[in-house]
Amino acid sequence: MINSRYTQDLQQDLQQANKDKKTYSKQIKIFKNELFKVLEIQFKEWSLSKSEQEVALLLLLKGLSLEEISQIRGTKEKTIRQQQASTIYQKSNLKGRHELSAYFAVKSLF
């Protein structure tokens, strides 16, 4: 009987975990959509070009290095650094990727 009760408890726990997973998946999807809306609005306020927006997303969301971004985009790292990352920071009045990340972390809290 102990094993039977233990098995029932495990099955109930598994069912609850599956329900929780569905709930969390929906919440994550909503959060991601809202985050992208916030990013899109802010990028427009800063007048970032499409390529600058792409670089900013790769810096922020993926946490990629400039070298990794240059490989993905098929350009030189110097181009990413000088023409895009620097322009992003200038347009946003932020000093670098850490301030860029912190800006959106703080913004999402309030």
Secondary structure by P-SEA (a helix, b strand, c coil): caaaaaaaaaaaaaaaaaaaaaaaaaaaaaaaaaaaaaaaaaaaaacccaaaaaaaaaaccccccaaaaaaaacccaaaaacccaaaaaaaaccccaaaaaaaaaaaaac
